[in-house]
C-alpha cells in the first residue's frame, strides 16, 4: 500500500480540505523504495536513504498518545457549558443583579440583606464554575509561555486546589474579623464583595480561555492577553473598591494595609514557595 497519494488526486477538493483541516505530525517517518517518485506536501517529511534496501518497507505507526488530559478537558468544558446554560435559563436576572452589585453600593447592600435561595444557588454554581475556569486559564498560560513544561492532570489540579484553599482562607479571615470587631455589617459586606469579584471574574475568564484553547495564532494570543487583562483589571478594581469601603466607614489606613496583607497571605506564601523551588 502506497504511503503517498498519487499525483492525479492532488487537485481533489476533499483532499485539499483535509490538508487545511488536519494538523501536521512531524514525528512520523516514511520509508519508500529507491525507484519511487518523490512527492511532498505540507504535512509530510520524506527521507530517502541508500541505507535501506529497496525490498524493505516500513509501515508508519504513530506513537500512542495519552488522551486522558484531552478527555478530562473536554468533559470539563461540557460540564461548564451545562452550568452556564442552567444559569442563563434559570438565574440570568439574579446574575444581572450580582454584576450590578459590583458597581453600585445600594444594590450590593440590598442583595446582602435579602440573600434569598436563588442567590445562594447561583453562588454555588459560580463557585463550581470558578474551579473549572481556573484550570482552563492555567492550562493555556502553561502552553503559551511554558512550552517546555509537560501538562498533567496533577498540575491542572493544583490551581483548583489553590482556589479552594484561598476561598476557605477568606471565610476564616472574615470570621476572625467578626470576632474582633463590632461592625458585623461592614465585615459581611467585605466578604460578599470579595467573593463576588472572584466569581464574576472566573465567569468572564471561561469563554476567553476556551476561545484561546480552540483557536490558532495570532488569534489565540489575543484571547490569552484578554484573559490576562481581565485578571489585572479585576484585581485593581477590587483594591480600589476596598479603599472606597474603608474611606466610607472612616477606617484607618493602617487597618486597610493589614487587611490586604492578611487577605493575600496565601498568595504571598505560594509565590514565595514557587520562587524557591524554581
N, C-alpha and C positions, 0 to 999 in steps of 0.2 A: 504493500500500500504506500503510495507516494506521500512524502511529508509535506509537499508543497502543491498548491493548486496549479493547474495548467494555465498557460498564458491566455487561453481563449476565454477564461472566466474572469479576467481582471476587470472587465467592464460591466460585470453583473451588478445591478443596483443593490441586491441583497448583500453580496459580499462587501461592497463599498460601505453599506450601512453597518455591517459587523466591524469593519475596520475602524469606523468612527466611534462605535459604542463600546467595544471591548478594550480593556486595558492591556498594555504590553506586559509580557512576562519575560524578564531578562535572565532568568535562571534556567531556561530550557535550552538544551544543546541538541542540535540535529546533526546526524551523520548521513552523508549521501554518497552515492557512487562517484567514482572518478569521472565517468563519462556523462554524468547528469548535468544538463544545462542549469547554471546557477540563476536563480531568480531571488529577488529580495523585496521585502515590503517594510512598512513602518513598524511592524511588530515582530520581526524575525531577525535574528543574528545568525548568519551562516558561516561555518568554519569548514574549510576543506583542507585536509592534510593528507600527505602521502604515507603517514604512519599507519593508516587504516587500510586494510585490504579491501579491494572492490567487491568481494563476495561477502562482506560482513555488513550487516545493517543493525542499527541500534534503534529500538523503539523509544521515543521520548516519553518519559513518565514524570509529570510534575511532582514536586515534593509535597508530601502530605502536610497540610496546614491545620493548625488548631483553630477551629471556628468557635471556640467557647466564648471568647470575648465578643465576637461579632453577634453571636446569638443572644448573649446577655444584653448587649447594647440594643439590639432590635426589640427584644422583649420589653426593656425599659422604655423605649420610645413608644411602643404600642400602649403600655400602661399609662404613660404621661399623656398621650393623646386622649385616652379614655377619661382621665381625670379632668383634662381641660374641657372636653365635651360635656361632662357632667356639670362642671362649673358654669359653662355657658348656658346650658339648658335650665338648671335649677337655681343658680346663685349669682347670676350676672348682675342683678340690681344691688345685691349685697357687696359684690366685688367693686362696683362703682362707688359705693359708699366708702369702702376701705381705701380706695385710691384718693378720694376727696379728703379723707381724714389725714392723709399725709401733708396736705397743704392748708387745711382750714382747722383752726383750733376748736371752734364751736361744734363742728361735725364730729371731731375726734372725741370730745367730751361727751357728746350725746351718745355716740356708739359705746363708749366705755361705761356710761351709766345704765345703758339698756343693751347689755351684751346677751342677746337672745340666742335661742338654739340654732337658727340658721347661720349666725355669725360664728358660733362655735364649730359647726360642721365645716363651714368654709375655711376656717383657720386650720383645721386638721387636714383638709385636702391640700391646702397651700403648703403646710409643713411637709407632707409626704412628697409633694411635687418639688420642694426645695432640695430634698435629698437626692432625687433623680437629676435635677438640674445641675447641682454642683459637680456630679460625676461627669456629666457631658462637658461642662466647661473645662475641667481639669484635663480631660482626655484630648480635647482639641488644642489646648495650650501645650501639652506634652508633645503631641505630634507635630506642632508647628515650630516650637522653639527648642525642644529637647529630642531631636530625631534619633540620637544615639541611645536614648533610654527606651528599654523594652516595656511596653504597657502590658500589665497583667491585671487580673481581677483583684488581686490583693492591693495593688497600687491604687486602683479605682475605688476600693473600699475605704481607703484612708481618708479622703476628703469627706465622704459621707459620715464616717465615724467622728471626724473632727467637727463637723457641723452639729451633730447631735450633742457632743460634749460641750460645745460652745453655747448651745441653747440651754442646756442644763445649768451651765455656769451663770448665764444671765438670770435664770429663775432663782438660783441660790443667792446671787448678789442682791437682787431686789427684795428677797425675803429678809435678808440681813438688814437692809436699809429700812424695811418696815419695822423691825425691832428697834432700830437705832433712832428713829425719828417719829414725831407725832403727826407729820403731814402724810397720811396714807394716800390721799388723792394724788399728790404730786408724784409719789413713787410709782403708783399704779399707772399713771399717765406716761411716765418714762418707760416703764416696761412695755406698755401697749405700743408706743411709738417705735421702740427699739425692735420688737418682734415683727411689727407690721412692715417696717422698712425692709427688713431682710426677706420677708415673704414676697413682697411686691417685686423686689429686685430679682429674686430667683424666677419669678413668673415671667419676667421680660427677658431674662437670660436664656430661658429654654428655647424659644424659637430661633434666636440668633446662633446659639450653639448647634442646633440641629441643622440650620442652613449652612453653617461652616463645615459640618461633617459631610454633607452631601453635595457640595459644590467644589469646583476646581479653581485653582489660581487663575487670574488675580482676584476673582470674586470671593474666594474663600478667605483670603487675608483681610478683606473689607469687613466681613462679618466677625472675624476674630477681634479686630480693632474696635468694632462697635460694642462687642461684649466687654472688652477692657474699659472702654469709655463709660459704659453703664455702671460698672463696678466703682470706678473713680467718682462719678457724679453722685452715686448713692451714698458713698462714704462721706464725701464732702457735705452733702445735704444733711446727713444725719448729725454731723458735728455742728453744723450751723443751727439746726433745729434744737439741739441740746443747749447751745448758747442762748437761743431765744427763750427757752423754757426757764433756764436759770436766771436770766435777767428779769423775766416777767415776775418770778417769785422772789426776786431780790436775794438770791443766794450768792455767797461769796465765791470769788474766782478760784480760791484755793480748793473749795469743795468740788467745783467743776473739774479741776485738774485731777483731783483724787478719784473722782467718779470715772473719768475716762481711763485712767491708769488701771483701776480695778476692772473696768469693763473689758479692756483689751488685754488683760493679763494672759489668758490662754494663747492669744495670737503672738504676743511677745515671747512667751516661753517656747512656742512651737517654732517660730522663726529662728530663735537662738539655737535650738537643737538642730535644725536643718543646716545652719551655717557651720556648726561644729562638725557635723557628720560629713558635709561636703568639703 
